[in-house]
Amino acid sequence: MTEKFRAIVAEETDGKVKGSLKTLSLEELPDEDVLVDVAYSSLNYKDALAVTGKGKICRRLPMVCGIDLAGTVIESRSPEFKPGDRVLVNGWELSEFYWGGYSQKQRVKPEFLLRVPETLSLEQSMGIGTAGYTAALCTLALQDHGVKPGDGEVAVTGAAGGVGSFAVALLGALGYTVIASTGRQETHDYLRSLGASGFIGRDELARKSKPLESERWAGAVDTVGSQTLATVIAQLRYEGTVAACGLAGGAELSTTVHPFILRGVTLAGINSVLTSHARRQRAWDLLAKNIDPDKLARIYTVEPMTRVPELAEQLLSGRIRGRVAIDVNR
């Protein structure tokens, strides 16, 4: 008998693309070299856009959604992996061109896989997921551009979101003075527990700024974009760096060359999807070494895959704090 399992599949109906729970068989999976028994995925902004059809994420249809997955290798034609290996995938155009993690079984390319760090469970690895991995890439960018603990305050915008929460926790654990920017005062205790030293209101940054303003930030992690990013750039200290990884506030950016040529600041773009294997490994090593399990437990909750369509709507409307790991077997 052919093995059946559940997945969230995006399909076009009446001109609209939307994801829903379907039953698949192994024969329907793509012909890739590694078959994974998926345990967990996660819910990201891109996932919410794909499942609801509110963003053109899926470039091929039908498409199994989910840009993350973690599980155990069942079969492998690759010498790099063997049955029993615990593996994870972030990005690599899953849910765009390749079938993704909202599935109890999935076949993936071996070059997409990393081994789950020994210190993390499969659940914890997806509690971290693309959001935590992106925050780690941002942290590496600050470190690689010479921003050190003790240099001054480091801002994290959109701090109560998934990437922001992990950026606060990572930077705090590494000894940086983290100033969290959020429009939700009720999240202050949560962010302080992760490592925030202080707060700045969302509106203080999401405003029309001057080309140069008083120097404040030694560095920053920006998940918002638009005017917030422009203001952060205008307030960077001499040779400061901002790692930009999101556009929750919009994709446009209105600034001038003044911060770059008068203060020597750096705008470091972060792309988590097609990052090199070596840099991915650095990011996960950073996470495994520095994320405190108690703080990690505060950042994420676990929800069943059956609730993904509902949770996707909540995420897009700003009603989810931190991260959601998805148990694909519930």
N, C-alpha and C positions, 0 to 999 in steps of 0.2 A: 504494500500500500504506500502511495506517495505521501510523504510527511507534509502536513499543513501547518501553517503558522500565521500569526497576525502581523499586519504592518499598516502604517498610515500612508496612503497613496494619494498623490495629487493627480487629478484628472480634469479634463475640460468637459463641462456640461452646460449646454445652452449658452455657449460663448464665455463662460466663467470657469476659472481654474480654482479648485478647492480640494483640500485634503480630507480624507475620511478613512475610517477603519475598514480594512479589507482582509480577506483570507488569500494567502499565496502558497505556492509550493516551491520546493527547491529547484525544480526545473525552470521556474520563471525567473530565478535570480540571474544576474549577469555572469558571464563566463570569465571570472577572475580567479587568481591563483590561490587565494586563502579564504576558506569558509569559516566564519566566526559565529559562535553561539553568543548572540548579543545579550547582555544583562541590563545595561543602562545606556541611556542617551541623556540629552539635556534640552532645555528650552532656551533658545536665544532669540534675539530680535529678528534675525533673518528667518529663523524657523517660524516665528509667528506670521511674518509676511507670506511665507510659502504656504502654510497650512490654511490661512484665511483667504489667500488669493489677493491680498491687498498690495502685494509687491510682485514684480516679475522676477521671481527667483528661479523657478524651475524652467530650465532651457530646453528640456526634453520631457515629453509626456508619453505614457504615465511615468511618474517619478515618486519613489519612496523618499519621504521627507526626513529631515534630521541631519544636521551638519556635524554632529558628534556621535561617537559610539565607543563603548568599552565592553569587552567580553573575552571569551576564551576560544582559542583556535581549535576547530574540529578537524579540519582537513587542510593540507597545504601542499602545493606543488612547488613552493619556494624553499630553497635550502636555508633561508634566513629564519624561518618559523616552523614550529612543529606543534602537533596536537598537545593541548594543555597550556601553551603559552598565553599569558594574560596580555592583551593588547588594547590599544586605543587609537582612535583617529580624530583629528580636529581639522575641519575645513577640507582642503584638497578638492574643492568644488563638489563635495557631497551635497545632495539636494538640488544641485544645479545641473551638472552633466552626468553625475554618478549617483547611483542609488545609495540612500543614506541610512541613518541609524535608528529611525523609528520602525524597527523590524526585529522580530525575535531571531531571525537568521539573516546573515548578509555575506555576500562574497565581495572582497575588496582586493585592490592591487597591493602587493607586499610593500611597495615603496611608500604607501600611505601610512603604514603602521609604525607605531612606537610601542615599546614594552611599557606596561604600567609600572611605575616606580614601586619597589618592594615595600616601601613604607605606607603605600596607599591601597585601600580596597578599591574594587571596581566601582562601588557606589561613590566613594570619595572622589575618584578620578573624574566622574561625571558631575559631581557637585561642583568641582572646579571647572571642567569643560572648557569650551572656547573662551568664555569670559575670563576665567582665571589665567588661562594660557596667554590671552591677549594682554592682560594686566602684567604678566611676567615679561612679555616682549617689550612693553612700555618701560618697565623698570630697567631692563637690560639697556634700552636706548639711553636712558638717563645716565646709567653707570658708564656706558661706552663713550658718552660725550662729556664725561668728567664731573658730573654732578654728584657730590659726596655728602654723606651725613655731616651736619655741622656747617654746611655752606649757607644755609638759610632755609626759609619755609618752602615747602613743596605743595602746590595746589593739586587737588583731585576734583575735577568737575563731574557732575552726575554721580556723586559719591555713593548714593544709596542703591544704585543699580548694580548689575552683576559685575561688570568690569571695574566700576568704581569701588565696590566693596573689597574686591581682591587687591586693587591698587593700594587702598588704605591699609589693608592688613599686611601686605608685603613690604611696603615702604616703611610702615611703622616697625615691623619686625627687624628691618635692616638699620634702624636707628635714625631715620629721617623725621623731621618735624613736619607732620602732615596737617594741612588745613583743608578740610572737607567742604566742598560747595554743594549745597542741596537746597531745594525749595520746600522741603518737608521737615519742619522742626521736630516732628515726632520721631524722626530717625536719629536724632543727635546722640541719644544714649547708646543706640546700636552701633553707630560709627565710632563713638568714643571707646566702646568695648573692643573694637577691632584695631584701634591704634591712632585714631584722630586726636590731634593735640588742640585743635580749634576749628572754627567754622566761619564760612563766609556765605552770605545769602546768595541764592541763584541770581536775583535781580541786580546785585552789585556787580556782576560780571556780564550779564545778558543785557547790556546797554551800549549805546553808541559811545565809543571811546575815542580819545585823542590819539594821534599817531604815536606819541610817546607819553607815558604817564609815569608817575613815581615808581622807581624800581622796588619790587617786592619779592618776586618769586625766583628762587634759585633754579627751580625746575617745576614742571607740571605734567600731569597726565590728563588729557582732555578727551572726554567721551561725547561732548555736546556739539562742537563745531560752531559755525556761524559767528554771531557777535560775541559769544562767550569766548571762543578761541581768539578772536581779534583782540579782545580786552586783555586776555592773559598774555598774549604776545607783547602788547604795549607795556605791560607791567613786569616783564622778565628783567632780571638783573643782568649785568654785564656778563656775556658768554653763558647765559642761561639756556636751557633746552626745554621745549615742550614736546611731548610725545602725543600725537594726535591719532586717535583710533576710532572716532565715532562721529555721527551726525544727527544725534537725537534732536538737536535744536535747529537743524537745517544744513544744507550742503554748501551754501554760499559762504564766502570769506572776503570781507572788506577790510583791508589793512594797507599799510604802506611799506616801502623798503626801509624806512628809518630805523626800526628796531634791529634789522639785519646788518645794516652798514654802519650804524652809530654805536650799537651795543654788541654786535657780533653774536646775536642769538641764533639758535638753531630750531627750526621746525622739522621734527623727525616724524615722517609718516609711518604708520604701522599697518601692515597688511598681514592678517593672520592666516589667510587662505592658502597662499602659495609660498610660504616661508620655507627656507631650506631645512633639510633634515637636521643639520648640525645646530642651527639656531633653535629649532623646536626642542632638541634635546637639552640645550642650555636652559631654555625656559622651564621645562619640566623638572630639571635638576634643581633649579632655583626654588620652584614651588615645593618640591619634596623636602628640601632642606629647611625652608623658612616658614611654611604655613603651619601654624599651631592647630592641632586637631580640635581643640575646644573652640577656637575662633572659626575654623572651617564649619563646624557644626552649627554655628550661629548664622552663617551666610546662606546655607541652602536647606531646602526641604525636598522631600521625595514625593512624587505624585505618580499615579498610574498612567500608562499610555492612553487609556480610554478617555482621560480628561484633557488631552493635549488641545483639541479644538477650542474648548472653553477657556483654558489657560492662555492660549494664544491671544484671544480677544482681551483678556485682562492685562497681559503684558503690553499690548499696543496702546492701551488706555492709561498706562502708568500706574496700575494698581498692584504690581508685584514688586516686593522688596527683595534684594539679593538674588539668589539663584534658585532654579528648580531643576533637580535631577529627575529623569523620567525612567521609571521601572517599566521596561517593555513587556514584562511578563505579568503585568497586572492591568 
